[in-house]
């Protein structure tokens, strides 16, 4: 069983992480002693750093060089040592103002991904809202010329689907209104994927004398349930990660550019963990990510919601040498603002 870190080792590990994040250069004992008030001699610091390396928290790229945090070291820092880093008021205002005037859902998500990358200087990934996760808001049937009508399905996220159907010639406008009113009352507030086949059959049984109309009206619902939903991942600052000193290798650059063109892989990256607390900001470091292409990266994610319903996710992708406390604050701020704007 691994021994817990002493207070001295914790302080030195924290210093090494902060210094390496800032400089991208291996950190030596002299640097720790000179720049940070740990109150220890260089020799003592050197011994403690050697212990931290042996325990797997630090690594030494070359025998003559200083040390840098390992993925285990970053994990310990995020879980046990990191302190919250509030955003500047100016940064919070930028995030708030950028989203508050947007009305179209897709535009809101697109702007959010751009702002995330601008504020952090890393690459942002935002999973757009999914139609099946949005809630049923209203069904309308609009009479057209002849015996035709248009079924319009509207969700709380502003998704609209419509289909032209044949209306029974014997159906009066009052009867049509009754059917629509009944369906809206039964379906309101359900997510689209909660409108199951068994529920559709139950509704058909309740309105068996309107079955001709229902057969066609429900085609829209059933098509919405059965069609393959295309998830959309919005990217921002795709070249930002390539500006980091860790990613100067041509093969790595090619690997990342290829990844950013594959939406299914990006989707698996964002959804590659079990849900815990929906409002929690989550951090995956290095090999904790499911894709080998990002085993040298860190991914910070959080869900954005309406009420207690998750609509999508935002993420920041950067090197493991990431400014974790700041990035987590940015992700938290953007999701809070997305929640508010989408609720409104």
N, C-alpha and C positions, 0 to 999 in steps of 0.2 A: 504493500500500500504506500502510495506516494505521500511524503511528509508535506504538511501545509507550509506555505511560504511565510517566512518571518516578516515582520514589519519592514526591516531593512531591505530585504530582497524585493518586497512589493514596491517600495519607493524607487529602487534602482530600475526595476522592470518598467515602471511607469515613465521614468525619465528617458530610458532608451527608446521606448515606443514613441514618445512625443518628439524626441530629437530626430529619430529616423524618419518619421512622417514629415517633418519640416525640411530635412536636408536631403533625404534619399541616400545618405552616406553612412556606412557602418560607424558605430559610435564606440569610442574608446573610453577607458577609465578616466583619462585626463579631462576629456570633454565633460564627462559627468561631474567630476570634482570642480571644474572651473566654472561651468555655466549654471549649475544647480546647487542650491544650498542644502546638500544632504548631510553635511557635517562629518564626512569620512575622508580618510586619506585615499590617494590613488591606489595604493597597494591593497587596501581593504576592499575598495570598490572592484578592483580587478579580480580578487578572490571570489567575491560575491557573484560577479558576472560569470566566472568560470563555473560556479555551482549552478547558476541559472541555465547555462548552456548544457551542463550534464543532465539537468532535469528536463531539458527539452523546450524551455521557454525562449532561449536565445540560440542563435546559430552564428558561426563565424565563416564567412565566405572564403577567406584566405587566412593562412596562419599568422601573417603579419598585420592583418587588418583588425579593426574593431569588430563589434558584434551588432547584429540586427535582430529584430523580433522574429521568431518562428510563427507559423500559423497557430500553434498552441499558445504562444505568448500573446498574440493578438486576441485570441479567444478569452484568455484569462483577463486581459486588460478590459475588454468590452463587458465581461460578466461581473468583474469584481473591483476594478480600479477606476473606471471611467466616471467622470463627473459630468453632469448635464452642462451643456454649453448653449445658453439662450441666444437666439438670433438677435441681431441688431434691429432696432425699431424700423430702420430704413428698409431692411431686407423683408421684414414682415409686411410692411406697407406695399412693397413691390409685388409680393405674392398675392395679397388681398386685392389690390387694384387690378392686377392682370386678369383676375377671374370674375370680378363682380359685375362687369358689363356684358358678359357673355350669356346668351340665351340658348343657343344650340348646344346640345349635349356633346356632340362630336367636336365642336369647336372648343368647348371648355376643356376637354381631355387633351386635345392637341396643344392648346396654350399651356396647360399644366406641365406637359412633358418638356416643352421648350423652356419654361421658367425654371424647372428643376435642374436642367443641365446648365443654365446660365448662372444660377446662384451657387451651384456646387463645383462647376467646372469638370464634372464627370459626365458619363453617359446616362441618360434617363430612359426608362422603359415604363410605359403606362398601359395596362390592360384595360381596354374600353369596356363600358357596360355591356352585359350580355342580355339579349332580348329575353331569354328564358328565365333570367333572374329578376326581371322587372315585373311589377305588379299590374294586374288587370285593372284598368281604370274605367273604361267605357267601351261599350259596343253600340254602334249605331247602324241602322239600315236606312239608306237614303233612296227614296223612289226615283227612278229615272224614267225615260220615255218607254212606252209600251209596258210590258210586264217585267221590266228589268229593275233591279235595285242594286245599290252598292253597299256591301257590308264593310264597315270601317271599325278596326280594332285599335284602340289607343291604350298605351301603358303609362304608368306614372313617370317613366323616364322620357316620355315624349316619342317613343317608337310608335309609328303608325303603319298598319298594314291594311290593305283593302282588296276587295275582290268583287267583281260584278256577277250577280246571280239572277236566276229566273225567279220571279215572285209568282206564287199561285194566283191565278186570275180571280178566284173566289175570295181572296183575302182582302178584308176592308182595312182602311188606314187605322181604325180603332183597334182591330185585332193585332195588326202589326205592332202598334205601340205597346200593347199588353205583353206580347212576346218579348220585345226588346227590354221592357221594364223588368220583366221576370229574370231574364238572363243577367242583366246588370246587377240586380239585387243578389243573385246567387253567386256571381263570379267576382264581385268587387273585392279588391284587396288580395286576391290569390295571385301568386306568381304564375307565370305562364306554364312553368313545368309542374305546377300543382294541379293544373287542369288536365287530369289524367283521363285515359280512355274510359275508366269505370265511371268517373264523374260525368263525362259526356253522355254515356248510356243512361245514367240516372236522370239527367236533364231531359233527354229525349223521351223517357218513359213518362215524366211529369207532364210533358206537352205533346202527348201522342197524337192529339187531334190537330196539331200544327206540324206534323212530321214532315210534310213536303217542303215547307219553308225551312225547317230546322236542318234537314239533310243537307241543304245547300249552304245555309249560314254556317253550320259547323265545319263545312269543308275548309273554311279559312282558319278556324282554330286548329283543326287536325293537321292541315298543311304546315301551320306554324310550329306545331309540336314535333312533326316528323322531319321537317327539312333540316339539312345539316347546317347548323349555325356556324357562321364564320366569326371567330374571335379576331379582334383587331388589336395589335400592339403598336402603340405610338412611340416613336423614338425621338430623342432629342440629344443633340451634341454627340453624334456617333463618332466623330473623330477626336473627341476630347480625351478618350482613354489612350489614344495613340500618341498623345502629347506627353504622356508620362514616361519617365526615363526607363521604366521596366519593359516598355513595349516598343523598343527600337528595332527588334529583330524582324526581318522581312517576312519570315514564315509566320510569326505571331500576328503581324499586321494583316497578312492574307487570311489567316484563320478568323480573326475578328470581323473583317469585312464580309467574309462568307457567312458568319453567324448572323450578322445584322440583316442579311437578306433572307433569312429563313424564319418565317413567322412562327412556324410550328415549334421550332427549337426555342425561340424566345418565350413562347407561351409555356413550354415545359419548364423553362428556367424560372419564370414567375410563379408557377403553380407547383414547384417541386418540393413542397413541404406540407405537412399536415397542418391544418388550421388549429391554432391555440386561441389565445385571446384575440378577437377580431380587431380591436383597437390598438393592439400592441405593435410596436416597430420591431421587426425581426432582422437579425444579421446572420448571414451565412458567409463563412470565411474559407477560401481556398477549396480544399477537397470536400467540404460540406456541400458544395454545389454539385448538382447531378451531372452537369455537362463538363467533360474533360477540357473543353475549350476555355473554360473560365476557372480552372483550378489554381491559377495565379491571381485570382480576383476576389473581391468581396462584393456581396450583394446585400443592400439594405432595402427592405420592403415593408409596406403597410397596406392594409385594405382601406378603401373608401366606401362609404355606406349611405343608405337612407334608413334612418331608424336603426333597427338591428339586422338589416338585410345587406349583405355584402354585394356590391355591384361590380367591383373590379379591384385592381391593385396598382400601386405605383412602386417603382423601384429605381435605385441608383446603383450602377455598376462601375466599379473602379478597381484600382490595384489593392492588394491586401494592405499596402501602405496607405491606408485611407484615413482621413480625418474623421474618425467614427462619430465622436460626440457631436460635431457640427452637422454632419450628414444626417444623423438620426434626428436632430432638431429640425432640419429643413424638411425631411420626409414627414415628420409629425405635423409640422405647420401646413404643408400643402394638403395633406389628407383632411385636416380639420377644416380648411377652407373649401375643399371639394365637397365635403359632407354638408357644409352650410349652404353653398351655392346650389347644389343639386336638390337639397331639401326645399329651398325657396322656389 
